[in-house]
Every structure is written in structure tokens, then in C-alpha cells.
């Protein structure tokens, strides 16, 4: 494959021999289309590519310029706007800056031909340049950048939270409301997330068959081991899998009671998902 045939190359995205009504807009759209193709070729998913593309459009609207006219000064102004006016967290601003760096590096990479295409279309010197440098971007220096006010629940706080979820079930049942089953499901979901240390996507995509036996914990029966199939993925890679051993007896009792006594009442016996709704085989999925 020649250099000009790389996914995202200008030659593949621009329509030759056609006079564009708005050549600047057409060039910008072709750049975004090419960047999307280049990222897709690297195995990145739409939930990564889409937000990045929208970010480039927002930056273009903020500057009032096209990518071949962007400069480090534009990035400085935008970063100040995000900090002083929108009050975004440094980690969020850094992720935005990283997206801009990736886009501009794609445009100035000679293998894709965008700089040459811009000069041919708009004249000498009209080409993208690097706008993100060490001196105008936020460095990643700490492993944890969250607010110091944020902290995990203490055991007492977690117990109160789970007790509150159980209380919602009791209140709904006493009132004869339809939401009692959903409240029970949600209370069990919280216990599973805590008892097996799951992220929200990992928990939401569980199926009944993900539970299995653990010879080292025979007392838990078919709930001795949980196969997590949708662990957090590395960029461009599929979700990572892992097995999580059951260690909390009360959590095992909660999920066993839900699966055996509550879930069948949703009327979705033939559906594989662990978490279903009262409207039938509509699954609660996140991520």
C-alpha cells in the first residue's frame, strides 16, 4: 500500500475536478472524515471518535478559523476560556488538548497530504501547523487528579446507602406501587457492584450465564465466581475479561434471591440479561 493510500489521506477524501460552493467548509469536512477513517483503521470505536470530532468543531467555532489558520494563540485563548469561564477540571481540559494535538498531528503528517492539499486550494503558506506544545498544554503529573473533597464511602455510609435502597423496596411494596420490582432490582444491582467491585458498564452488561461455581467456595453454589466480560478496554482493544471470586455471603444471598424469586416476575425468563425491566426484554445497559 502506498503512502497516498493510507486511511484518511487527503487524496482519498477530496473530490477532484469539482468546484465547491464553500471550499473552506468542504476542506474541513474532508479533514474530519479523513481523521475518522484514520482512527477507525486503528481500531478506535465510535464512542471515542465521535466526541473527538465534535470537539474539533467546537474549537473551530470558538476560533472562527479553519484548521489551516489555527495557531498556538488560539489554543491559549480557548484553554483560558475553559478554565476561567467554564470552570472545567484540569483533567478535562488536558483531554481536550490531547484531542487537538492528535488532530493537528494527523493534519501535518506528510503521509496524509493535508498540508499540500491546503496550499493547493488556498495558496502558499495556508497549511495546518502544530498548536499544542509543552509550554501551552497541561502536563499529566499525578496519577489521581480528582477533587480532594471526593472520597469513597466509609463502611457505615455504604451500609446506610444499601439500607436506603432496601427501604425503597419496602415502601413501594407497602404502597402497592408497580415500581417495587424495579426497586428490588436496583437494590440488588448496587449490592452486586459493591460486592464484586464492578464498574457501571461491567455491571450493566452482566448475563445470567456469567455466574459460575468456584471449587474454593463451594458454599456459594452457582454464584461462587463472576465472569466479567466487559472490563475497561485499552484504546483500540476489545473489552478485557476477568473473573471475580465471590467473598461476601450476604451479597451472594442477595443476587441469588433476585435471580430465583424476583427476576422471573419481570416476564423475561428467556432473556439472557441479568438486569431487565418491567416492560419486557428491554435491558439496562450502560457504556
C-alpha positions as CSV (number, residue, x, y, z in Angstrom):
1,X,0.0,0.0,0.0
2,X,1.5,3.4,-1.0
3,X,1.7,6.3,1.3
4,X,-1.1,8.1,-0.6
5,X,-3.4,5.2,0.1
6,X,-3.3,5.5,3.9
7,X,-6.7,5.6,5.5
8,X,-7.6,9.2,6.0
9,X,-5.3,10.6,3.2
10,X,-6.4,13.8,1.5
11,X,-6.3,12.1,-1.9
12,X,-9.0,9.6,-0.7
13,X,-11.2,12.2,0.9
14,X,-11.2,15.2,-1.5
15,X,-13.3,15.1,-4.7
16,X,-11.1,16.2,-7.6
17,X,-12.3,18.2,-10.6
18,X,-15.3,19.6,-8.7
19,X,-15.7,23.3,-7.8
20,X,-17.0,23.5,-4.2
21,X,-19.5,26.2,-3.4
22,X,-17.8,26.6,0.0
23,X,-14.3,25.2,-0.4
24,X,-13.2,26.0,3.2
25,X,-16.2,24.1,4.7
26,X,-15.6,21.3,2.2
27,X,-11.9,21.0,3.2
28,X,-12.7,21.0,6.9
29,X,-15.4,18.3,6.5
30,X,-12.9,16.2,4.4
31,X,-10.3,16.6,7.1
32,X,-12.7,15.3,9.8
33,X,-13.8,12.5,7.5
34,X,-10.2,11.5,6.9
35,X,-9.4,11.7,10.7
36,X,-12.4,9.5,11.4
37,X,-11.2,6.9,8.8
38,X,-7.6,7.0,10.3
39,X,-8.9,6.4,13.8
40,X,-11.3,3.6,12.7
41,X,-8.3,1.9,10.9
42,X,-6.5,2.0,14.3
43,X,-9.4,0.1,15.9
44,X,-10.9,3.0,17.8
45,X,-14.7,2.9,18.5
46,X,-17.4,5.4,17.6
47,X,-17.8,6.4,21.3
48,X,-14.2,7.7,21.1
49,X,-14.2,9.1,17.5
50,X,-17.5,10.9,17.8
51,X,-16.7,13.1,20.8
52,X,-13.3,14.0,19.3
53,X,-14.9,15.1,16.1
54,X,-17.4,17.3,18.0
55,X,-14.6,18.8,19.9
56,X,-12.8,19.9,16.7
57,X,-16.0,21.5,15.5
58,X,-16.4,23.4,18.8
59,X,-12.8,24.6,18.7
60,X,-13.3,25.8,15.1
61,X,-16.5,27.7,16.2
62,X,-14.6,29.2,19.1
63,X,-11.7,30.5,17.0
64,X,-13.8,31.4,13.9
65,X,-11.0,29.9,11.8
66,X,-10.3,26.8,9.9
67,X,-7.6,24.3,10.9
68,X,-5.0,25.7,8.4
69,X,-5.3,29.0,10.2
70,X,-5.2,27.7,13.8
71,X,-2.3,28.8,15.9
72,X,-0.9,28.2,19.4
73,X,-2.5,31.5,20.4
74,X,-5.9,30.1,19.6
75,X,-5.2,27.2,22.0
76,X,-4.2,29.6,24.7
77,X,-7.4,31.6,24.4
78,X,-9.5,28.5,24.4
79,X,-7.8,27.0,27.4
80,X,-8.3,30.2,29.3
81,X,-11.9,30.2,28.4
82,X,-12.3,26.6,29.6
83,X,-10.6,27.4,32.9
84,X,-11.9,30.9,33.7
85,X,-15.4,30.8,32.3
86,X,-16.5,27.2,32.1
87,X,-14.5,26.2,35.2
88,X,-13.6,22.8,33.8
89,X,-11.3,20.4,35.7
90,X,-7.7,20.3,34.6
91,X,-8.0,16.7,33.6
92,X,-10.9,17.6,31.3
93,X,-9.0,20.4,29.7
94,X,-6.0,18.2,29.2
95,X,-8.1,15.6,27.5
96,X,-9.4,18.3,25.1
97,X,-5.9,19.5,24.4
98,X,-4.8,15.9,23.7
99,X,-7.6,15.6,21.2
100,X,-6.5,18.8,19.4
101,X,-2.9,17.6,19.4
102,X,-3.9,14.3,17.8
103,X,-6.0,16.1,15.1
104,X,-3.3,18.6,14.2
105,X,-0.6,15.9,14.2
106,X,-2.7,14.0,11.8
107,X,-3.1,17.0,9.5
108,X,0.6,17.9,9.5
109,X,1.8,14.4,8.9
110,X,3.2,14.4,5.4
111,X,2.0,10.8,4.7
112,X,-1.6,12.0,4.6
113,X,-1.1,15.0,2.3
114,X,-3.3,17.5,4.0
115,X,-0.8,20.3,4.2
116,X,-0.1,20.0,0.4
117,X,-3.9,19.9,-0.3
118,X,-4.4,23.1,1.7
119,X,-1.7,25.0,-0.1
120,X,-3.0,23.9,-3.5
121,X,-6.5,25.0,-2.5
122,X,-5.8,28.2,-0.6
123,X,-2.4,29.4,-1.6
124,X,1.2,29.2,-0.3
125,X,1.6,29.2,3.5
126,X,-2.0,28.2,4.1
127,X,-1.5,24.9,5.8
128,X,-2.0,23.4,9.3
129,X,0.7,23.7,12.0
130,X,1.2,22.2,15.4
131,X,-0.6,24.3,18.0
132,X,-0.1,22.1,21.1
133,X,3.3,22.2,22.8
134,X,4.7,21.6,26.2
135,X,4.6,25.2,27.1
136,X,0.8,25.7,26.4
137,X,-0.7,22.4,27.5
138,X,-1.4,20.9,30.9
139,X,1.0,18.1,31.8
140,X,-0.2,14.9,33.4
141,X,1.9,14.7,36.6
142,X,-0.3,12.9,39.1
143,X,-2.0,9.5,38.9
144,X,-5.0,10.9,40.7
145,X,-6.4,14.3,39.7
146,X,-9.8,14.2,41.3
147,X,-11.1,16.8,43.8
148,X,-9.7,16.3,47.3
149,X,-13.3,16.6,48.6
150,X,-14.2,13.3,46.7
151,X,-13.6,10.1,48.7
152,X,-15.0,6.6,48.9
153,X,-17.9,5.8,51.2
154,X,-17.0,4.5,54.6
155,X,-18.4,1.2,55.5
156,X,-21.0,2.9,57.7
157,X,-22.0,5.2,54.8
158,X,-22.2,2.3,52.4
159,X,-24.4,0.4,54.8
160,X,-26.7,3.3,55.1
161,X,-26.9,3.6,51.3
162,X,-27.8,-0.1,50.9
163,X,-30.3,0.1,53.7
164,X,-31.9,3.1,52.0
165,X,-32.2,1.1,48.7
166,X,-33.8,-1.8,50.6
167,X,-36.1,0.7,52.3
168,X,-37.3,1.9,48.9
169,X,-38.4,-1.7,48.1
170,X,-40.4,-1.9,51.3
171,X,-42.0,1.4,50.8
172,X,-43.0,0.6,47.2
173,X,-44.4,-2.8,48.3
174,X,-46.5,-1.3,51.2
175,X,-47.9,1.3,48.8
176,X,-48.8,-1.4,46.3
177,X,-46.9,0.5,43.6
178,X,-45.7,-1.1,40.4
179,X,-42.2,0.0,41.0
180,X,-41.5,-2.5,43.8
181,X,-39.9,-5.0,41.4
182,X,-37.7,-2.3,39.8
183,X,-36.7,-1.1,43.3
184,X,-35.7,-4.6,44.3
185,X,-33.7,-5.0,41.1
186,X,-31.9,-1.7,41.7
187,X,-31.1,-2.6,45.3
188,X,-29.6,-5.8,44.1
189,X,-27.6,-4.1,41.4
190,X,-26.0,-1.8,43.9
191,X,-25.1,-4.8,46.1
192,X,-23.5,-6.6,43.1
193,X,-21.4,-3.6,42.2
194,X,-20.1,-3.3,45.7
195,X,-19.8,-7.0,46.4
196,X,-17.8,-7.8,43.3
197,X,-16.1,-4.4,42.7
198,X,-17.7,-3.6,39.4
199,X,-17.8,-0.5,37.2
200,X,-21.2,0.6,36.0
201,X,-20.6,-0.8,32.4
202,X,-19.3,-4.1,33.8
203,X,-22.4,-4.4,36.0
204,X,-25.0,-3.3,33.4
205,X,-23.8,-5.9,30.8
206,X,-23.9,-8.9,33.0
207,X,-25.8,-12.0,31.8
208,X,-27.2,-14.9,33.9
209,X,-24.5,-17.2,32.5
210,X,-21.7,-15.0,33.8
211,X,-22.2,-16.7,37.3
212,X,-20.4,-19.9,37.9
213,X,-19.1,-22.2,40.6
214,X,-15.9,-21.8,42.4
215,X,-14.3,-25.0,43.9
216,X,-12.6,-22.9,46.5
217,X,-16.0,-21.5,47.7
218,X,-18.4,-24.4,47.2
219,X,-20.8,-22.9,49.8
220,X,-21.8,-20.2,47.3
221,X,-23.1,-22.7,44.7
222,X,-23.5,-21.4,41.2
223,X,-22.7,-17.9,42.4
224,X,-19.1,-18.6,43.5
225,X,-17.4,-16.9,40.6
226,X,-18.4,-14.0,38.3
227,X,-17.1,-13.7,34.8
228,X,-16.8,-10.0,33.9
229,X,-16.8,-9.8,30.1
230,X,-16.9,-6.0,29.6
231,X,-14.0,-4.8,31.6
232,X,-12.4,-1.4,30.8
233,X,-10.6,-1.7,27.5
234,X,-7.4,-0.2,26.3
235,X,-7.5,2.1,23.4
236,X,-8.3,0.2,20.2
237,X,-8.7,-3.1,22.0
238,X,-11.8,-5.1,22.9
239,X,-13.2,-5.1,26.5
240,X,-11.0,-7.0,28.9
241,X,-12.3,-10.0,30.8
242,X,-11.6,-11.1,34.3
243,X,-13.0,-13.5,36.9
244,X,-14.0,-12.1,40.3
245,X,-14.4,-14.6,43.1
246,X,-17.4,-14.2,45.5
247,X,-16.3,-13.3,49.0
248,X,-19.3,-11.7,50.6
249,X,-22.0,-14.1,51.6
250,X,-24.7,-11.5,52.1
251,X,-24.1,-10.3,48.5
252,X,-24.4,-13.8,47.2
253,X,-27.7,-14.3,49.0
254,X,-29.0,-11.0,47.6
255,X,-28.2,-11.9,43.9
256,X,-29.5,-15.5,44.4
257,X,-32.8,-14.3,45.8
258,X,-33.1,-11.8,42.9
259,X,-32.4,-14.3,40.2
260,X,-34.5,-17.1,41.6
261,X,-37.5,-15.2,43.1
262,X,-37.7,-11.7,41.7
263,X,-36.3,-11.7,38.1
264,X,-38.9,-14.3,36.9
265,X,-41.7,-11.9,37.8
266,X,-40.5,-9.5,35.1
267,X,-41.7,-12.0,32.5
268,X,-38.3,-12.2,30.7
269,X,-37.4,-15.8,31.5
270,X,-35.9,-16.5,28.1
271,X,-33.8,-13.4,28.0
272,X,-30.1,-13.8,28.9
273,X,-29.6,-10.4,30.6
274,X,-29.3,-10.3,34.4
275,X,-31.0,-6.9,34.7
276,X,-34.3,-6.5,32.9
277,X,-37.2,-4.1,33.1
278,X,-41.0,-4.4,33.7
279,X,-41.6,-3.6,30.0
280,X,-40.2,-6.9,28.9
281,X,-36.9,-7.8,27.3
282,X,-35.5,-4.3,27.5
283,X,-32.1,-4.5,29.0
284,X,-30.5,-1.9,31.3
285,X,-27.2,-1.3,29.5
286,X,-24.5,1.3,30.1
287,X,-21.5,2.3,28.1
